[in-house]
Amino acid sequence: MRLLRILYAYFAVTSLAGYCQSSARLGEVQEPPELAGEPKKFTPPSKAMKQFAEAFPKDDKNIEQVRTGRDKLTKLLQENPDYSDGFLTRALFNRCMLGGDGTEEILKDIDRAISTHATQKFPWAYESLADRYSFKAKVEFDTEQYQQAMDDLETAMRQNIENAAAIFNSGGTKPDATSPNACIWSLSNLDFLVQKFPKDYRTQLFRGLYFKFFCSVLCEVL
């Protein structure tokens, strides 16, 4: 899943950033302007960010590890009620890894992730709200709240028009006939919306964007 891979990569980079900076110069090699001068001082991750990283299970298919991570996130969020990424991650754990039926609580976490995004004190794993709205729309779709799903998917699309094709949380190389995971949009989901709302132009637009995500450079030429 693209959302979880982004989070894993983000905290891996954060943890290793300090080791990647060196005071060594390049000798007689002329450095590009962006690398010139003394290296920037590494700012270690905050205690909260370390706790956030520690909440991720080593094996995301190990239910007990995921539950333990979710409990750590809950404690972290009690201490940091404006941690937008934390609320989103707890919702991802519950929905994507645990297959939870607690739809109401999952939607509450996503809403908190949206409402606290602007006030989060720590660096964001996601600068845009697109992933949050798309995730919310998928939960709504799965619970037959189709009109709400359409509206939130449109909101996700409008967050970053230039990258709108990436809102479906797919990490695959070709369209999925059916969703491999409850958090991933599939072609059958979008086909259903086209049939459900045949007069709403957005359904065709969403499906077109979905295909565009998998399109090669040849598609751009065509």
C-alpha positions in Angstrom: 0.0 0.0 0.0 1.4 3.3 -1.1 0.3 5.2 2.1 2.1 2.8 4.4 5.2 2.7 2.2 5.4 6.5 2.4 5.3 6.4 6.2 7.9 3.6 6.4 10.2 5.4 4.0 9.7 8.8 5.7 10.8 7.5 9.1 13.7 5.5 7.7 15.0 8.6 6.1 14.5 10.6 9.3 16.3 8.1 11.4 19.3 7.8 9.0 19.6 11.5 8.1 22.2 12.2 10.7 24.5 9.4 9.5 24.3 10.6 5.9 25.7 14.0 6.7 29.5 14.3 6.7 31.9 17.1 7.4 34.2 15.8 4.6 34.8 18.1 1.7 35.2 17.0 -1.9 38.8 18.3 -2.2 39.6 19.8 -5.6 36.2 18.8 -7.0 34.0 21.8 -7.6 30.8 21.3 -5.6 27.4 22.4 -6.9 26.1 25.5 -5.1 23.5 23.5 -3.2 26.3 21.3 -1.6 28.8 24.1 -1.0 29.7 25.4 2.4 29.6 23.6 5.7 27.2 20.7 6.2 24.0 21.5 8.0 23.8 20.5 11.6 21.7 17.4 12.1 18.6 17.9 14.2 17.7 14.6 15.9 14.1 13.5 15.8 11.9 14.6 18.7 10.8 12.1 21.4 7.3 12.0 19.8 8.7 11.2 16.4 10.9 8.4 17.8 7.8 7.0 19.6 5.9 7.3 16.3 8.6 5.3 14.5 8.7 2.7 17.2 5.0 2.1 16.8 5.5 0.5 13.4 5.5 -3.3 13.4 8.5 -5.1 12.0 6.0 -7.5 10.4 2.9 -5.8 9.3 1.1 -9.1 8.9 1.8 -10.0 12.5 -1.5 -9.1 14.2 -0.1 -8.9 17.7 2.7 -6.5 16.5 0.2 -4.3 14.8 -2.1 -4.2 17.8 0.9 -3.3 20.0 1.8 -0.6 17.6 -1.7 0.8 17.6 -1.7 0.9 21.4 1.6 2.8 21.3 0.0 5.3 18.9 -3.0 5.7 21.1 -0.7 6.7 24.0 1.3 9.0 21.8 -1.9 10.7 20.6 -3.1 11.2 24.1 0.1 13.1 24.8 0.1 14.9 21.3 -3.5 15.5 20.4 -2.5 17.6 17.3 -0.4 14.9 15.7 -2.2 14.6 12.4 0.1 11.8 10.9 -0.5 9.8 14.1 -4.3 9.8 13.7 -4.0 8.9 10.0 -1.6 6.0 10.9 -3.9 4.6 13.6 -6.7 4.6 11.1 -4.4 2.8 8.6 -3.5 0.2 11.2 -7.1 -0.5 12.1 -8.4 -0.5 8.5 -5.6 -1.8 6.4 -3.7 -4.2 8.7 -6.3 -5.3 11.1 -9.3 -5.2 8.8 -11.3 -3.5 11.6 -15.0 -3.1 11.5 -14.9 0.0 13.7 -15.8 2.3 10.8 -17.0 5.1 13.0 -13.7 5.3 15.0 -11.7 5.0 11.8 -13.5 7.9 10.2 -13.1 9.9 13.4 -9.4 9.4 13.2 -9.3 10.4 9.5 -11.3 13.5 10.3 -8.9 14.4 13.1 -6.0 13.8 10.8 -7.5 16.3 8.4 -8.5 18.9 11.0 -5.1 18.9 12.8 -3.0 18.8 9.6 -2.3 22.6 9.6 -1.4 22.6 13.3 0.9 19.6 13.5 4.1 20.6 15.2 6.3 17.9 13.6 7.4 17.4 10.0 4.7 15.9 7.8 5.0 12.6 6.1 2.3 13.9 3.8 2.3 17.6 2.9 -1.0 17.3 1.0 -4.4 16.3 2.3 -5.1 14.3 -0.8 -4.2 10.9 0.8 -6.4 11.6 3.8 -9.5 12.5 1.8 -9.0 9.6 -0.6 -8.6 7.1 2.3 -11.8 8.6 3.9 -13.6 8.2 0.6 -12.6 4.5 0.3 -13.9 3.8 3.8 -17.2 5.5 2.9 -17.4 3.6 -0.4 -17.0 0.3 1.5 -19.8 1.2 3.9 -22.1 2.2 1.0 -21.9 6.0 1.7 -21.4 6.5 -2.0 -22.3 10.2 -2.3 -20.0 11.1 0.5 -17.3 9.0 -1.1 -17.7 10.8 -4.4 -17.5 14.2 -2.7 -14.4 13.3 -0.7 -12.7 11.7 -3.7 -13.2 15.0 -5.6 -11.8 16.9 -2.6 -8.7 14.6 -2.7 -8.3 15.2 -6.4 -8.4 19.0 -6.0 -5.7 19.0 -3.3 -3.0 18.6 -6.0 -4.4 18.6 -9.5 -1.0 17.9 -11.1 -0.7 14.7 -9.2 -4.4 13.8 -9.1 -3.8 10.4 -10.7 -2.0 9.2 -7.5 -5.0 9.5 -5.1 -6.1 5.9 -5.4 -3.4 4.5 -3.0 -2.2 1.8 -5.5 1.3 0.7 -5.6 0.8 -1.7 -8.4 1.9 -1.7 -12.0 -1.5 -2.4 -13.6 -5.2 -1.8 -12.7 -6.6 -4.1 -10.0 -9.8 -5.8 -11.0 -10.7 -6.1 -7.4 -9.2 -4.4 -4.3 -6.2 -6.4 -2.9 -6.7 -4.5 0.3 -9.5 -2.5 2.0 -7.5 0.7 1.7 -6.8 0.5 -2.1 -9.2 1.6 -4.8 -9.8 -0.9 -7.6 -11.1 -0.7 -11.1 -14.3 -2.5 -10.0 -14.9 0.2 -7.4 -14.8 3.0 -10.0 -16.8 1.0 -12.5 -19.5 0.7 -9.8 -19.5 4.5 -9.3 -19.9 5.0 -13.1 -22.9 2.7 -13.0 -24.3 4.2 -9.8 -24.0 7.8 -11.0 -24.2 7.7 -14.8 -24.9 11.4 -15.1 -22.2 12.6 -12.8 -19.1 13.5 -14.9 -16.8 12.9 -11.9 -17.2 9.1 -12.1 -15.7 9.1 -15.6 -13.0 11.6 -14.5 -12.0 9.4 -11.5 -11.8 6.3 -13.7 -9.7 8.2 -16.3 -7.3 9.4 -13.6 -7.1 5.8 -12.3 -6.0 4.5 -15.7 -3.6 7.5 -16.1 -1.7 6.4 -13.0 -0.8 3.2 -14.7 -0.2 4.7 -18.1 3.3 4.6 -19.6 5.2 7.5 -21.3 3.5 6.3 -24.5 0.2 7.5 -23.2 1.6 11.0 -22.6 2.6 11.0 -26.3 -0.8 9.8 -27.5 
